[in-house]
Amino acid sequence: MWLSGARLVLPDRVLTEGSLRLEGERIAEVREGFVPSGMDLRGFTVVPGLVDLHGDSLERELEPRPGVRLPLELALPSWELRQLAAGITTVYATVAFWEGAGGVREPDQGLRLAQELWGLRSALHVDLRIHARYEVSRPQGEPAVREALRKGWVHLLSFMDHTPGQGQFHDLETYVRYMARHHGRPEAEVYDEVKRLSTRATWEGLEALAAEALAKSIPLASHDDDTPDRVALMARLGVTVSEFPVRLEAAKEAKVRGMTVVMGAPNALRGGSHHGNLSALDALREGLLDALATDYLPEAALRAPFRLAAQGLLDLPLALALVTRRPALAVGLADRGALAPGLRADLVVLKESPFSVLGAFVAGKPVFVRGELAHALA
């Protein structure tokens, strides 16, 4: 099957008019110009399907209001449509193991969610993978993380530390206010919980957990690194991905140690962090930015690279690589993330003005089609 005449964003250049030949699940050929026998996509732009290493949106789909939990089979279809409509074809959905966080982030709930996702993922169109987030200030969640690892339900393991006084929470009051607002709970209840539950995972426990993941070829990430010492500590565990470093010095240390530095696409799109942490644009200007993740807003992931290109900060192929090829390589998915022969045919078809995603192909199959593209495919 030929997809003909679209504007193609290739790894090193943009073809104003180009064509892709798909064979089965792969891209077989990329050709400049229009192929008359193909599917006419003139007027559209085709880019690689996005690879999202950190998306929290499933949590919001499962709990649209504090204390209101929807069954996964009800929440998952609408969540998947949102991913595809944002251009995301490979998504690492976050599953938190955080004693005391409440709701879906409690360790027992996280384990249940991982099991349910694993059972349903083969029925989805997106390539759904599980990003397990272990809160090291609440080691009560460690047994659940180990069980998820043992069952083979984890594709990426990250260490997060929300201990008040470091990371994104500069003091206890900031932490309490955030948790109370985010989960709809009284501040006094959150405060008492912090005093009761906050301990620290032992270094030996973290080493053992990291070693168990690495033995299964599961990559490791760290979350909200705030100091070079913290980054060095994570590097000793075998961490290769630094998610959302909150200080420039931490991002620099991560880069020196060969880690992939991931910032939030909403941060890049807005021009700064909503927490007042490191700006993705500052990281980019310093040569530290390797990839972008959706964080809390799937729709930002594809718009951010086009915004960066429009601002002249990166050319479009390099900007799109932040959400396609670079995150894919960071977790060992060398088979996707670019419009190149031999790679998986994970593609996104869009209109640039007004900006909208009109279709997505996953492994060569059109799985999301709307608007003008539906007429082209008819």
C-alpha positions in Angstrom: 0.0 0.0 0.0 1.3 3.4 -1.0 0.5 6.6 1.0 1.1 9.2 -1.7 1.8 12.8 -1.9 1.9 13.9 1.7 4.4 16.2 3.4 6.8 13.7 5.0 8.9 14.5 8.1 11.9 12.2 7.7 14.7 11.8 10.2 17.0 14.3 8.4 14.7 16.3 6.2 11.2 17.2 5.2 9.8 16.1 1.8 7.2 18.6 0.6 5.7 15.8 -1.4 6.6 12.2 -0.7 5.2 8.7 -0.6 5.5 5.8 1.7 5.0 2.1 0.7 3.8 -0.1 3.5 4.2 -3.9 3.6 2.6 -5.7 6.5 3.7 -4.0 9.7 6.7 -2.2 8.2 7.6 0.7 6.1 9.1 -0.8 2.9 10.1 2.3 0.9 10.2 6.1 1.1 10.1 7.9 -2.2 10.0 11.6 -3.2 7.0 12.7 -5.2 3.5 11.4 -5.8 2.8 7.8 -6.6 -0.5 7.8 -8.7 -1.6 4.3 -7.7 -1.4 5.1 -4.0 -3.8 6.6 -1.4 -3.9 10.3 -2.1 -2.7 12.2 0.9 -1.8 15.5 -0.8 -2.5 18.3 1.6 -1.7 16.2 4.7 1.4 15.8 6.7 2.7 12.4 7.8 5.0 12.0 10.9 6.1 9.0 12.9 3.8 7.7 15.6 4.7 9.2 19.0 6.4 7.2 21.8 5.3 8.5 25.2 7.5 7.3 28.2 5.4 8.9 30.9 1.7 9.5 30.7 -0.5 10.1 33.8 -3.7 10.6 31.8 -5.1 7.1 32.5 -5.2 7.9 36.2 -7.5 10.8 35.5 -9.7 8.7 33.2 -10.0 6.1 36.0 -10.7 8.7 38.7 -12.5 11.6 37.0 -13.4 12.9 40.5 -11.7 12.3 43.8 -13.2 9.1 45.2 -15.0 8.2 42.0 -13.3 5.1 40.5 -14.4 3.8 37.1 -13.9 0.2 36.0 -10.9 -0.1 33.6 -13.0 -1.6 30.9 -15.1 1.5 30.9 -12.3 4.0 31.1 -9.8 2.3 28.7 -11.6 2.8 25.4 -12.0 6.5 25.7 -8.4 6.8 27.1 -7.1 5.0 24.0 -9.0 7.2 21.7 -7.5 10.2 23.4 -4.0 8.8 22.9 -4.5 8.1 19.2 -6.2 11.5 18.6 -3.0 13.0 20.1 -0.8 11.0 17.7 0.5 8.6 20.3 1.0 5.0 19.1 3.3 3.7 21.8 2.4 4.7 25.3 4.0 3.9 28.7 1.0 4.3 31.0 2.1 5.1 34.5 1.1 2.9 37.4 2.1 4.2 40.8 3.0 2.3 43.9 2.7 5.0 46.5 1.4 4.1 50.0 -0.8 6.9 51.4 -1.3 8.7 48.0 -4.9 7.5 47.9 -7.1 6.1 45.1 -5.5 4.5 42.1 -1.9 5.2 43.3 -2.1 2.9 46.4 0.2 -0.1 46.0 -2.6 -2.7 46.0 -4.6 -0.7 43.5 -1.5 -0.3 41.4 -0.9 -4.0 41.3 -4.5 -4.7 40.4 -4.3 -2.0 37.7 -1.1 -3.5 36.2 -2.7 -7.0 36.1 -5.9 -5.7 34.4 -3.9 -3.7 31.9 -1.8 -6.7 31.1 -4.9 -8.7 30.4 -6.5 -6.1 28.2 -3.5 -4.6 26.3 -3.7 -7.2 23.4 -7.2 -5.9 22.6 -6.0 -2.3 22.1 -4.7 -0.6 19.0 -2.0 1.4 20.8 1.1 -0.4 21.9 0.4 -0.1 25.6 3.3 -0.6 28.0 3.4 -0.3 31.8 5.6 2.3 33.5 5.8 1.3 37.2 6.5 4.3 39.5 7.9 3.3 42.9 7.7 6.0 45.6 11.0 5.5 47.6 9.7 7.6 50.6 7.0 4.9 51.1 8.8 1.6 51.0 5.5 -0.1 52.0 4.8 -0.3 48.3 7.9 -2.4 47.5 6.3 -5.9 47.8 3.7 -4.8 45.2 6.4 -3.6 42.8 8.3 -6.8 43.2 5.1 -8.8 42.5 4.5 -6.8 39.3 8.1 -7.4 38.2 7.8 -11.1 39.0 4.6 -11.4 36.9 6.2 -9.7 33.9 3.8 -6.7 33.9 6.4 -4.0 33.9 8.2 -2.4 30.9 9.8 0.6 32.6 10.5 1.1 36.3 11.1 4.6 37.8 12.1 5.7 41.2 10.3 8.8 42.5 10.9 10.6 45.7 8.2 13.0 46.9 9.7 13.5 50.4 8.9 17.1 51.4 12.0 19.3 51.4 13.5 18.2 48.1 12.5 17.5 44.5 9.4 19.4 43.4 8.1 19.9 47.0 10.4 22.4 48.7 8.7 22.1 52.1 6.1 20.0 53.9 3.4 22.7 53.5 3.8 22.7 49.7 3.5 18.9 49.7 0.4 18.8 51.9 -1.4 21.5 49.9 -0.6 19.7 46.6 -1.7 16.3 47.8 -4.9 17.6 49.5 -5.9 19.5 46.3 -4.9 16.8 43.9 -6.8 14.0 45.7 -9.6 16.0 47.3 -8.6 15.2 50.9 -8.4 17.4 54.0 -4.9 18.9 54.6 -4.9 17.6 58.2 -5.4 14.0 57.0 -2.5 14.3 54.5 -0.3 15.8 57.2 -1.0 13.0 59.6 -0.4 10.4 56.9 3.0 11.9 56.1 4.1 11.7 59.7 2.8 8.1 60.0 4.0 6.6 56.7 7.1 8.5 55.6 10.3 6.5 56.1 12.9 5.8 53.5 13.7 2.8 51.4 17.1 1.4 52.3 19.9 1.5 49.8 20.1 -2.3 49.8 16.4 -2.5 49.0 16.7 -0.1 46.1 19.7 -1.9 44.8 17.9 -5.2 44.9 14.8 -3.8 43.2 17.0 -2.2 40.5 18.9 -5.4 40.0 15.7 -7.4 39.6 14.5 -5.1 36.9 17.7 -5.0 35.1 18.0 -8.8 35.1 14.7 -8.7 33.2 16.0 -6.1 30.7 13.6 -3.5 32.1 15.1 0.0 31.9 15.2 2.3 34.9 14.3 5.9 35.3 14.5 8.5 38.0 11.9 11.2 38.6 12.3 14.8 39.7 16.1 14.7 40.3 17.0 18.0 42.0 20.8 17.8 42.6 23.9 16.3 41.0 24.3 14.0 44.0 20.8 12.7 43.5 21.6 11.9 39.9 24.8 10.2 40.8 22.9 8.1 43.3 20.5 7.0 40.6 23.3 6.3 38.2 24.7 3.9 40.7 21.5 1.9 40.6 21.7 1.6 36.8 19.2 4.4 35.9 19.5 5.6 32.3 16.6 7.9 32.0 16.2 11.2 34.1 12.6 12.3 34.0 11.7 16.0 34.6 14.9 17.1 36.5 13.8 20.1 38.5 17.2 22.0 38.5 19.5 22.8 35.6 22.5 21.3 37.6 20.7 18.0 37.9 20.0 17.9 34.1 23.6 18.7 33.4 24.8 15.9 35.7 22.4 13.5 34.0 23.7 14.4 30.6 27.3 13.9 31.7 26.4 10.5 32.9 24.9 9.5 29.6 21.3 9.5 30.8 18.4 10.4 28.5 16.9 13.7 29.8 13.1 13.7 29.5 11.1 16.9 30.1 7.4 17.5 29.9 5.8 18.4 26.6 3.3 20.7 28.4 6.4 22.5 29.9 7.8 23.0 26.4 4.5 24.0 25.0 3.7 26.5 27.8 7.3 27.8 27.8 7.9 26.8 31.5 7.0 24.5 34.3 3.8 25.0 36.1 5.6 24.1 39.4 8.4 26.7 38.8 10.9 24.0 38.1 13.4 23.8 35.2 12.0 25.0 31.9 12.2 22.5 29.0 13.2 25.5 26.8 16.1 26.3 29.1 17.2 22.7 29.0 17.0 22.7 25.2 19.0 25.9 24.9 21.7 24.3 27.1 21.8 21.2 24.9 20.4 19.0 27.6 17.0 18.0 26.3 16.7 14.5 24.8 13.0 13.7 24.8 9.6 15.0 25.8 6.8 13.1 27.5 3.1 13.9 27.8 3.2 14.0 31.7 -0.4 15.1 32.3 -1.5 16.3 28.8 -1.4 13.9 25.8 -2.3 16.6 23.4 0.9 18.6 24.1 3.2 15.9 22.8 2.7 16.5 19.1 2.0 20.2 19.3 5.2 21.0 21.2 7.7 19.9 18.5 5.8 22.0 15.9 5.9 24.9 18.3 9.7 24.5 18.8 10.2 24.4 15.1 8.0 27.5 14.5 10.1 29.3 17.1 13.3 28.4 15.3 14.7 26.5 18.3 15.0 23.2 16.3 14.3 22.1 12.8 11.2 20.0 12.5 12.9 16.6 12.1 15.0 17.1 15.3 12.0 18.5 17.2 9.8 15.6 16.2 12.6 13.2 17.2 12.0 14.4 20.8 8.7 12.6 20.9 9.4 9.7 18.5 12.8 8.2 17.8 14.7 9.5 20.9 12.3 8.2 23.5 12.0 4.9 21.6 15.8 4.4 21.7 15.9 5.4 25.3 14.0 2.3 26.3 15.4 -0.1 23.6 12.6 0.2 21.0 14.8 0.4 18.0 12.1 -0.8 15.6 10.0 2.5 15.6 10.0 6.2 15.8 11.0 7.3 12.3 9.8 7.2 8.7 12.5 4.9 7.4 12.5 1.6 5.6 12.4 -1.5 7.8 10.8 0.3 10.8 7.3 -0.3 12.1 4.7 1.5 10.2 3.5 3.6 13.2 2.3 6.8 11.5 0.3 9.9 12.2 -1.6 11.8 9.5 -2.4 15.4 10.4 -3.3 18.8 9.1 -1.0 21.6 10.2 -3.4 24.5 9.8 -5.6 24.4 11.7 -3.6 21.8 13.6 -5.4 18.5 14.0 -4.6 14.8 14.0 -6.8 13.1 11.4 -5.5 9.5 11.6 -3.1 7.0 13.0 -1.6 3.8 11.7 -0.2 1.2 14.1 1.9 -1.5 12.7 0.7 -0.7 9.2 -3.1 -0.7 10.0 -5.2 2.4 10.1 -6.7 2.4 13.6 -7.9 6.0 14.0 -9.5 7.9 11.1 -11.6 11.1 11.1 -12.6 14.1 9.1 -11.0 14.7 5.7 -8.8 11.6 6.0 -11.9 9.4 6.2 -12.8 10.6 2.7 -9.3 10.0 1.4 -9.3 6.4 2.6 -12.8 5.7 1.3 
